[in-house]
Protein backbone atom coordinates (compact mmCIF):
# COMPACT_ATOMS: atom_id res chain seq x y z
CA UNK A 1 0.00 0.00 0.00
CA UNK A 2 1.34 3.42 -0.93
CA UNK A 3 1.44 6.07 1.80
CA UNK A 4 1.00 9.79 1.27
CA UNK A 5 1.14 12.92 3.41
CA UNK A 6 -2.30 14.39 4.10
CA UNK A 7 -2.28 17.83 2.51
CA UNK A 8 0.41 20.17 3.78
CA UNK A 9 0.87 18.19 6.99
CA UNK A 10 3.27 15.56 8.24
CA UNK A 11 0.52 12.97 8.76
CA UNK A 12 1.16 9.83 6.69
CA UNK A 13 -1.96 7.96 5.54
CA UNK A 14 -2.64 5.09 3.17
CA UNK A 15 -3.50 5.95 -0.43
CA UNK A 16 -6.95 4.46 0.13
CA UNK A 17 -9.21 5.39 3.04
CA UNK A 18 -11.78 2.94 4.40
CA UNK A 19 -15.22 4.53 4.58
CA UNK A 20 -17.50 3.11 7.27
CA UNK A 21 -20.89 4.65 6.54
CA UNK A 22 -22.33 1.15 6.00
CA UNK A 23 -21.26 -0.07 9.46
CA UNK A 24 -24.28 -0.66 11.66
CA UNK A 25 -26.76 -0.39 8.80
CA UNK A 26 -25.87 -2.35 5.66
CA UNK A 27 -22.89 -4.10 7.31
CA UNK A 28 -23.22 -5.81 10.69
CA UNK A 29 -20.52 -5.89 13.39
CA UNK A 30 -18.94 -9.17 12.22
CA UNK A 31 -18.83 -7.96 8.62
CA UNK A 32 -17.36 -4.63 9.71
CA UNK A 33 -14.63 -6.40 11.72
CA UNK A 34 -13.79 -8.46 8.63
CA UNK A 35 -13.52 -5.33 6.51
CA UNK A 36 -11.31 -3.56 9.05
CA UNK A 37 -9.03 -6.59 9.44
CA UNK A 38 -8.72 -7.03 5.67
CA UNK A 39 -8.02 -3.34 5.13
CA UNK A 40 -5.23 -3.25 7.73
CA UNK A 41 -3.76 -6.55 6.46
CA UNK A 42 -3.52 -4.95 3.01
CA UNK A 43 -1.52 -2.05 4.47
CA UNK A 44 -4.43 0.34 4.90
CA UNK A 45 -4.20 2.76 7.81
CA UNK A 46 -6.77 5.51 7.13
CA UNK A 47 -10.29 4.94 8.53
CA UNK A 48 -13.09 7.49 8.12
CA UNK A 49 -16.37 7.64 10.01
CA UNK A 50 -18.81 10.25 11.40
CA UNK A 51 -21.01 10.56 14.45
CA UNK A 52 -24.18 10.43 12.34
CA UNK A 53 -23.28 7.20 10.56
CA UNK A 54 -25.93 4.80 11.88
CA UNK A 55 -26.51 7.29 14.72
CA UNK A 56 -23.17 6.56 16.36
CA UNK A 57 -23.12 2.81 15.76
CA UNK A 58 -20.35 3.07 13.15
CA UNK A 59 -18.06 4.75 15.70
CA UNK A 60 -19.05 2.20 18.33
CA UNK A 61 -18.13 -0.69 16.02
CA UNK A 62 -14.75 0.85 15.26
CA UNK A 63 -14.20 1.42 18.97
CA UNK A 64 -15.03 -2.21 19.74
CA UNK A 65 -12.68 -3.36 16.99
CA UNK A 66 -9.85 -1.21 18.37
CA UNK A 67 -10.46 -2.56 21.88
CA UNK A 68 -10.37 -6.12 20.55
CA UNK A 69 -7.11 -5.57 18.66
CA UNK A 70 -4.43 -4.41 21.13
CA UNK A 71 -1.74 -2.39 19.40
CA UNK A 72 -3.78 -1.61 16.28
CA UNK A 73 -4.62 1.91 17.48
CA UNK A 74 -1.00 2.96 16.94
CA UNK A 75 -1.11 1.70 13.34
CA UNK A 76 -4.23 3.48 12.15
CA UNK A 77 -5.35 7.04 11.55
CA UNK A 78 -8.91 7.62 12.75
CA UNK A 79 -10.97 10.37 11.13
CA UNK A 80 -14.48 11.34 12.20
CA UNK A 81 -16.84 14.25 11.71
CA UNK A 82 -19.26 16.44 13.64
CA UNK A 83 -21.94 18.93 12.60
CA UNK A 84 -25.29 17.22 12.04
CA UNK A 85 -28.01 16.42 14.61
CA UNK A 86 -27.47 13.69 17.16
CA UNK A 87 -29.99 15.10 19.65
CA UNK A 88 -33.38 16.76 19.21
CA UNK A 89 -32.82 20.14 20.82
CA UNK A 90 -31.93 23.64 19.67
CA UNK A 91 -28.19 23.21 20.25
CA UNK A 92 -28.05 19.65 18.95
CA UNK A 93 -26.62 20.56 15.52
CA UNK A 94 -24.32 23.00 13.77
CA UNK A 95 -20.74 24.17 14.30
CA UNK A 96 -21.32 26.08 17.53
CA UNK A 97 -18.82 25.60 20.33
CA UNK A 98 -21.59 24.01 22.40
CA UNK A 99 -22.54 21.40 19.82
CA UNK A 100 -19.00 20.61 18.65
CA UNK A 101 -17.89 20.12 22.25
CA UNK A 102 -20.72 17.64 22.85
CA UNK A 103 -20.10 15.93 19.50
CA UNK A 104 -16.34 15.57 19.95
CA UNK A 105 -16.61 14.19 23.48
CA UNK A 106 -19.28 11.71 22.40
CA UNK A 107 -17.15 10.55 19.46
CA UNK A 108 -14.14 10.05 21.75
CA UNK A 109 -16.30 7.92 24.05
CA UNK A 110 -17.79 5.79 21.28
CA UNK A 111 -14.40 5.23 19.64
CA UNK A 112 -12.76 4.57 23.00
CA UNK A 113 -9.73 6.73 22.17
CA UNK A 114 -8.03 9.66 23.88
CA UNK A 115 -7.68 11.71 20.70
CA UNK A 116 -9.06 11.94 17.17
CA UNK A 117 -6.37 11.98 14.48
CA UNK A 118 -8.46 14.00 12.01
CA UNK A 119 -11.59 15.82 13.19
CA UNK A 120 -13.67 17.15 10.30
CA UNK A 121 -16.39 19.77 10.16
CA UNK A 122 -19.06 17.83 8.28
CA UNK A 123 -20.60 20.77 6.41
CA UNK A 124 -20.72 24.57 6.31
CA UNK A 125 -22.84 26.25 8.98
CA UNK A 126 -24.22 29.63 7.82
CA UNK A 127 -25.41 30.54 11.35
CA UNK A 128 -22.22 30.15 13.38
CA UNK A 129 -19.35 32.67 13.04
CA UNK A 130 -16.19 31.18 11.57
CA UNK A 131 -14.19 32.46 14.54
CA UNK A 132 -16.32 30.45 16.96
CA UNK A 133 -15.64 27.03 15.50
CA UNK A 134 -12.04 27.80 14.58
CA UNK A 135 -11.34 28.76 18.20
CA UNK A 136 -13.01 25.55 19.33
CA UNK A 137 -10.84 23.45 17.01
CA UNK A 138 -7.70 25.27 18.11
CA UNK A 139 -8.61 24.69 21.76
CA UNK A 140 -9.32 20.99 21.06
CA UNK A 141 -5.89 20.61 19.46
CA UNK A 142 -4.23 22.38 22.40
CA UNK A 143 -6.09 20.06 24.79
CA UNK A 144 -4.83 16.98 22.94
CA UNK A 145 -8.30 15.82 21.91
CA UNK A 146 -7.62 16.41 18.20
CA UNK A 147 -4.39 16.16 16.20
CA UNK A 148 -5.47 17.64 12.84
CA UNK A 149 -8.68 19.10 11.49
CA UNK A 150 -10.33 19.06 8.11
CA UNK A 151 -13.44 20.11 6.23
CA UNK A 152 -16.17 18.16 4.48
CA UNK A 153 -18.53 19.38 1.75
CA UNK A 154 -17.22 22.97 1.88
CA UNK A 155 -17.16 24.81 -1.46
CA UNK A 156 -14.32 26.99 -2.71
CA UNK A 157 -15.15 30.33 -1.08
CA UNK A 158 -16.02 28.62 2.22
CA UNK A 159 -12.75 26.72 2.56
CA UNK A 160 -10.88 29.86 1.49
CA UNK A 161 -12.58 31.90 4.22
CA UNK A 162 -11.74 29.26 6.84
CA UNK A 163 -8.13 28.84 5.75
CA UNK A 164 -7.49 32.60 5.56
CA UNK A 165 -9.08 33.34 8.94
CA UNK A 166 -7.22 30.51 10.70
CA UNK A 167 -3.87 31.57 9.25
CA UNK A 168 -4.43 35.25 10.04
CA UNK A 169 -5.19 34.48 13.70
CA UNK A 170 -2.44 31.90 14.12
CA UNK A 171 -5.00 29.16 14.83
CA UNK A 172 -4.87 25.54 13.65
CA UNK A 173 -5.35 25.42 9.87
CA UNK A 174 -7.28 22.70 8.01
CA UNK A 175 -5.27 20.00 6.25
CA UNK A 176 -7.98 18.19 4.27
CA UNK A 177 -11.26 18.45 2.41
CA UNK A 178 -13.76 15.66 1.88
CA UNK A 179 -15.82 16.39 -1.27
CA UNK A 180 -17.83 14.29 -3.68
CA UNK A 181 -15.52 13.55 -6.61
CA UNK A 182 -15.61 10.88 -9.30
CA UNK A 183 -15.70 10.48 -13.08
CA UNK A 184 -19.35 11.60 -13.14
CA UNK A 185 -18.99 14.47 -10.66
CA UNK A 186 -16.06 16.72 -11.56
CA UNK A 187 -17.29 20.24 -10.76
CA UNK A 188 -14.72 20.58 -7.96
CA UNK A 189 -11.96 20.81 -10.59
CA UNK A 190 -13.09 24.35 -11.48
CA UNK A 191 -12.48 26.17 -8.17
CA UNK A 192 -12.28 23.75 -5.23
CA UNK A 193 -9.20 21.79 -6.34
CA UNK A 194 -7.18 24.98 -7.05
CA UNK A 195 -8.24 26.38 -3.66
CA UNK A 196 -7.10 23.17 -1.95
CA UNK A 197 -3.77 23.42 -3.76
CA UNK A 198 -3.38 27.03 -2.65
CA UNK A 199 -4.11 26.28 1.01
CA UNK A 200 -2.48 22.86 1.23
CA UNK A 201 -5.58 20.70 1.71
CA UNK A 202 -5.43 17.05 0.71
CA UNK A 203 -8.57 15.67 -0.92
CA UNK A 204 -10.40 12.65 0.50
CA UNK A 205 -13.09 12.11 -2.18
CA UNK A 206 -16.29 10.39 -1.13
CA UNK A 207 -18.48 8.37 -3.49
CA UNK A 208 -15.52 7.54 -5.77
CA UNK A 209 -17.68 5.03 -7.67
CA UNK A 210 -20.68 7.37 -7.93
CA UNK A 211 -22.95 5.18 -5.83
CA UNK A 212 -22.18 2.11 -7.96
CA UNK A 213 -22.60 3.73 -11.37
CA UNK A 214 -18.90 3.39 -12.20
CA UNK A 215 -18.87 -0.35 -11.49
CA UNK A 216 -20.80 -1.11 -14.67
CA UNK A 217 -23.69 -2.73 -12.82
CA UNK A 218 -26.35 -0.45 -14.32
CA UNK A 219 -27.56 -0.57 -17.90
CA UNK A 220 -29.06 1.93 -20.29
CA UNK A 221 -32.87 1.70 -20.53
CA UNK A 222 -33.05 -0.91 -17.73
CA UNK A 223 -34.09 0.27 -14.30
CA UNK A 224 -31.97 -1.36 -11.57
CA UNK A 225 -33.36 -4.11 -9.37
CA UNK A 226 -32.05 -6.64 -6.88
CA UNK A 227 -29.46 -6.29 -4.12
CA UNK A 228 -27.75 -3.01 -4.94
CA UNK A 229 -28.03 0.59 -3.77
CA UNK A 230 -30.34 1.57 -6.62
CA UNK A 231 -31.95 -1.86 -6.83
CA UNK A 232 -33.31 -1.30 -3.33
CA UNK A 233 -34.34 2.28 -4.14
CA UNK A 234 -33.88 3.64 -7.72
CA UNK A 235 -34.65 7.17 -6.48
CA UNK A 236 -31.92 7.11 -3.82
CA UNK A 237 -29.99 10.33 -3.27
CA UNK A 238 -27.79 12.08 -5.78
CA UNK A 239 -27.11 8.85 -7.68
CA UNK A 240 -30.82 8.26 -8.43
CA UNK A 241 -31.30 6.36 -11.67
CA UNK A 242 -33.57 8.88 -13.40
CA UNK A 243 -31.23 11.75 -12.50
CA UNK A 244 -28.06 10.02 -13.72
CA UNK A 245 -29.57 8.22 -16.72
CA UNK A 246 -28.31 10.72 -19.31
CA UNK A 247 -26.33 10.60 -22.56
CA UNK A 248 -23.39 12.28 -20.80
CA UNK A 249 -23.32 9.56 -18.13
CA UNK A 250 -23.34 6.74 -20.67
CA UNK A 251 -20.59 8.42 -22.71
CA UNK A 252 -18.36 8.38 -19.63
CA UNK A 253 -19.28 4.79 -18.78
CA UNK A 254 -18.57 3.64 -22.35
CA UNK A 255 -15.12 5.24 -22.22
CA UNK A 256 -14.45 3.79 -18.78
CA UNK A 257 -15.41 0.32 -19.97
CA UNK A 258 -12.98 0.60 -22.89
CA UNK A 259 -10.14 1.72 -20.62
CA UNK A 260 -10.86 -1.04 -18.13
CA UNK A 261 -10.76 -3.72 -20.83
CA UNK A 262 -7.48 -2.40 -22.23
CA UNK A 263 -5.95 -2.26 -18.74
CA UNK A 264 -7.14 -5.64 -17.53
CA UNK A 265 -9.08 -4.02 -14.69
CA UNK A 266 -12.68 -3.92 -13.65
CA UNK A 267 -14.51 -0.68 -14.32
CA UNK A 268 -14.51 0.07 -10.58
CA UNK A 269 -10.75 -0.44 -10.32
CA UNK A 270 -10.10 1.78 -13.34
CA UNK A 271 -12.32 4.53 -11.90
CA UNK A 272 -10.55 4.33 -8.52
CA UNK A 273 -7.10 4.33 -10.10
CA UNK A 274 -7.98 7.45 -12.10
CA UNK A 275 -9.24 9.24 -9.00
CA UNK A 276 -6.29 8.28 -6.80
CA UNK A 277 -3.97 9.90 -9.35
CA UNK A 278 -5.79 13.25 -9.63
CA UNK A 279 -4.12 16.47 -8.42
CA UNK A 280 -4.42 17.11 -4.66
CA UNK A 281 -6.07 13.73 -4.03
CA UNK A 282 -4.55 11.99 -1.03
CA UNK A 283 -6.93 9.10 -0.39
CA UNK A 284 -10.22 8.20 -2.08
CA UNK A 285 -12.70 6.88 0.47
CA UNK A 286 -13.72 3.33 -0.44
CA UNK A 287 -16.81 2.01 1.28
CA UNK A 288 -18.37 -1.41 0.85
CA UNK A 289 -21.35 -3.41 1.96
CA UNK A 290 -19.48 -6.70 1.61
CA UNK A 291 -15.93 -7.94 2.05
CA UNK A 292 -15.80 -8.95 -1.62
CA UNK A 293 -16.54 -5.38 -2.71
CA UNK A 294 -13.74 -4.07 -0.49
CA UNK A 295 -11.26 -6.62 -1.79
CA UNK A 296 -11.98 -5.48 -5.34
CA UNK A 297 -11.18 -1.90 -4.42
CA UNK A 298 -8.03 -2.85 -2.53
CA UNK A 299 -6.61 -4.46 -5.66
CA UNK A 300 -5.61 -1.04 -7.07
CA UNK A 301 -3.32 -0.44 -4.07
C-alpha positions in Angstrom: 0.0 0.0 0.0 1.3 3.4 -0.9 1.4 6.1 1.8 1.0 9.8 1.3 1.1 12.9 3.4 -2.3 14.4 4.1 -2.3 17.8 2.5 0.4 20.2 3.8 0.9 18.2 7.0 3.3 15.6 8.2 0.5 13.0 8.8 1.2 9.8 6.7 -2.0 8.0 5.5 -2.6 5.1 3.2 -3.5 5.9 -0.4 -7.0 4.5 0.1 -9.2 5.4 3.0 -11.8 2.9 4.4 -15.2 4.5 4.6 -17.5 3.1 7.3 -20.9 4.6 6.5 -22.3 1.1 6.0 -21.3 -0.1 9.5 -24.3 -0.7 11.7 -26.8 -0.4 8.8 -25.9 -2.3 5.7 -22.9 -4.1 7.3 -23.2 -5.8 10.7 -20.5 -5.9 13.4 -18.9 -9.2 12.2 -18.8 -8.0 8.6 -17.4 -4.6 9.7 -14.6 -6.4 11.7 -13.8 -8.5 8.6 -13.5 -5.3 6.5 -11.3 -3.6 9.1 -9.0 -6.6 9.4 -8.7 -7.0 5.7 -8.0 -3.3 5.1 -5.2 -3.3 7.7 -3.8 -6.5 6.5 -3.5 -4.9 3.0 -1.5 -2.1 4.5 -4.4 0.3 4.9 -4.2 2.8 7.8 -6.8 5.5 7.1 -10.3 4.9 8.5 -13.1 7.5 8.1 -16.4 7.6 10.0 -18.8 10.2 11.4 -21.0 10.6 14.5 -24.2 10.4 12.3 -23.3 7.2 10.6 -25.9 4.8 11.9 -26.5 7.3 14.7 -23.2 6.6 16.4 -23.1 2.8 15.8 -20.3 3.1 13.2 -18.1 4.7 15.7 -19.1 2.2 18.3 -18.1 -0.7 16.0 -14.7 0.9 15.3 -14.2 1.4 19.0 -15.0 -2.2 19.7 -12.7 -3.4 17.0 -9.8 -1.2 18.4 -10.5 -2.6 21.9 -10.4 -6.1 20.5 -7.1 -5.6 18.7 -4.4 -4.4 21.1 -1.7 -2.4 19.4 -3.8 -1.6 16.3 -4.6 1.9 17.5 -1.0 3.0 16.9 -1.1 1.7 13.3 -4.2 3.5 12.1 -5.4 7.0 11.5 -8.9 7.6 12.7 -11.0 10.4 11.1 -14.5 11.3 12.2 -16.8 14.2 11.7 -19.3 16.4 13.6 -21.9 18.9 12.6 -25.3 17.2 12.0 -28.0 16.4 14.6 -27.5 13.7 17.2 -30.0 15.1 19.6 -33.4 16.8 19.2 -32.8 20.1 20.8 -31.9 23.6 19.7 -28.2 23.2 20.3 -28.0 19.7 18.9 -26.6 20.6 15.5 -24.3 23.0 13.8 -20.7 24.2 14.3 -21.3 26.1 17.5 -18.8 25.6 20.3 -21.6 24.0 22.4 -22.5 21.4 19.8 -19.0 20.6 18.7 -17.9 20.1 22.3 -20.7 17.6 22.8 -20.1 15.9 19.5 -16.3 15.6 19.9 -16.6 14.2 23.5 -19.3 11.7 22.4 -17.1 10.5 19.5 -14.1 10.1 21.7 -16.3 7.9 24.0 -17.8 5.8 21.3 -14.4 5.2 19.6 -12.8 4.6 23.0 -9.7 6.7 22.2 -8.0 9.7 23.9 -7.7 11.7 20.7 -9.1 11.9 17.2 -6.4 12.0 14.5 -8.5 14.0 12.0 -11.6 15.8 13.2 -13.7 17.1 10.3 -16.4 19.8 10.2 -19.1 17.8 8.3 -20.6 20.8 6.4 -20.7 24.6 6.3 -22.8 26.3 9.0 -24.2 29.6 7.8 -25.4 30.5 11.3 -22.2 30.2 13.4 -19.4 32.7 13.0 -16.2 31.2 11.6 -14.2 32.5 14.5 -16.3 30.5 17.0 -15.6 27.0 15.5 -12.0 27.8 14.6 -11.3 28.8 18.2 -13.0 25.5 19.3 -10.8 23.5 17.0 -7.7 25.3 18.1 -8.6 24.7 21.8 -9.3 21.0 21.1 -5.9 20.6 19.5 -4.2 22.4 22.4 -6.1 20.1 24.8 -4.8 17.0 22.9 -8.3 15.8 21.9 -7.6 16.4 18.2 -4.4 16.2 16.2 -5.5 17.6 12.8 -8.7 19.1 11.5 -10.3 19.1 8.1 -13.4 20.1 6.2 -16.2 18.2 4.5 -18.5 19.4 1.8 -17.2 23.0 1.9 -17.2 24.8 -1.5 -14.3 27.0 -2.7 -15.1 30.3 -1.1 -16.0 28.6 2.2 -12.8 26.7 2.6 -10.9 29.9 1.5 -12.6 31.9 4.2 -11.7 29.3 6.8 -8.1 28.8 5.8 -7.5 32.6 5.6 -9.1 33.3 8.9 -7.2 30.5 10.7 -3.9 31.6 9.2 -4.4 35.3 10.0 -5.2 34.5 13.7 -2.4 31.9 14.1 -5.0 29.2 14.8 -4.9 25.5 13.7 -5.4 25.4 9.9 -7.3 22.7 8.0 -5.3 20.0 6.3 -8.0 18.2 4.3 -11.3 18.4 2.4 -13.8 15.7 1.9 -15.8 16.4 -1.3 -17.8 14.3 -3.7 -15.5 13.6 -6.6 -15.6 10.9 -9.3 -15.7 10.5 -13.1 -19.4 11.6 -13.1 -19.0 14.5 -10.7 -16.1 16.7 -11.6 -17.3 20.2 -10.8 -14.7 20.6 -8.0 -12.0 20.8 -10.6 -13.1 24.3 -11.5 -12.5 26.2 -8.2 -12.3 23.8 -5.2 -9.2 21.8 -6.3 -7.2 25.0 -7.1 -8.2 26.4 -3.7 -7.1 23.2 -2.0 -3.8 23.4 -3.8 -3.4 27.0 -2.7 -4.1 26.3 1.0 -2.5 22.9 1.2 -5.6 20.7 1.7 -5.4 17.1 0.7 -8.6 15.7 -0.9 -10.4 12.6 0.5 -13.1 12.1 -2.2 -16.3 10.4 -1.1 -18.5 8.4 -3.5 -15.5 7.5 -5.8 -17.7 5.0 -7.7 -20.7 7.4 -7.9 -22.9 5.2 -5.8 -22.2 2.1 -8.0 -22.6 3.7 -11.4 -18.9 3.4 -12.2 -18.9 -0.4 -11.5 -20.8 -1.1 -14.7 -23.7 -2.7 -12.8 -26.4 -0.4 -14.3 -27.6 -0.6 -17.9 -29.1 1.9 -20.3 -32.9 1.7 -20.5 -33.1 -0.9 -17.7 -34.1 0.3 -14.3 -32.0 -1.4 -11.6 -33.4 -4.1 -9.4 -32.1 -6.6 -6.9 -29.5 -6.3 -4.1 -27.8 -3.0 -4.9 -28.0 0.6 -3.8 -30.3 1.6 -6.6 -31.9 -1.9 -6.8 -33.3 -1.3 -3.3 -34.3 2.3 -4.1 -33.9 3.6 -7.7 -34.6 7.2 -6.5 -31.9 7.1 -3.8 -30.0 10.3 -3.3 -27.8 12.1 -5.8 -27.1 8.8 -7.7 -30.8 8.3 -8.4 -31.3 6.4 -11.7 -33.6 8.9 -13.4 -31.2 11.7 -12.5 -28.1 10.0 -13.7 -29.6 8.2 -16.7 -28.3 10.7 -19.3 -26.3 10.6 -22.6 -23.4 12.3 -20.8 -23.3 9.6 -18.1 -23.3 6.7 -20.7 -20.6 8.4 -22.7 -18.4 8.4 -19.6 -19.3 4.8 -18.8 -18.6 3.6 -22.3 -15.1 5.2 -22.2 -14.5 3.8 -18.8 -15.4 0.3 -20.0 -13.0 0.6 -22.9 -10.1 1.7 -20.6 -10.9 -1.0 -18.1 -10.8 -3.7 -20.8 -7.5 -2.4 -22.2 -6.0 -2.3 -18.7 -7.1 -5.6 -17.5 -9.1 -4.0 -14.7 -12.7 -3.9 -13.6 -14.5 -0.7 -14.3 -14.5 0.1 -10.6 -10.8 -0.4 -10.3 -10.1 1.8 -13.3 -12.3 4.5 -11.9 -10.5 4.3 -8.5 -7.1 4.3 -10.1 -8.0 7.4 -12.1 -9.2 9.2 -9.0 -6.3 8.3 -6.8 -4.0 9.9 -9.4 -5.8 13.2 -9.6 -4.1 16.5 -8.4 -4.4 17.1 -4.7 -6.1 13.7 -4.0 -4.5 12.0 -1.0 -6.9 9.1 -0.4 -10.2 8.2 -2.1 -12.7 6.9 0.5 -13.7 3.3 -0.4 -16.8 2.0 1.3 -18.4 -1.4 0.9 -21.4 -3.4 2.0 -19.5 -6.7 1.6 -15.9 -7.9 2.0 -15.8 -8.9 -1.6 -16.5 -5.4 -2.7 -13.7 -4.1 -0.5 -11.3 -6.6 -1.8 -12.0 -5.5 -5.3 -11.2 -1.9 -4.4 -8.0 -2.9 -2.5 -6.6 -4.5 -5.7 -5.6 -1.0 -7.1 -3.3 -0.4 -4.1 
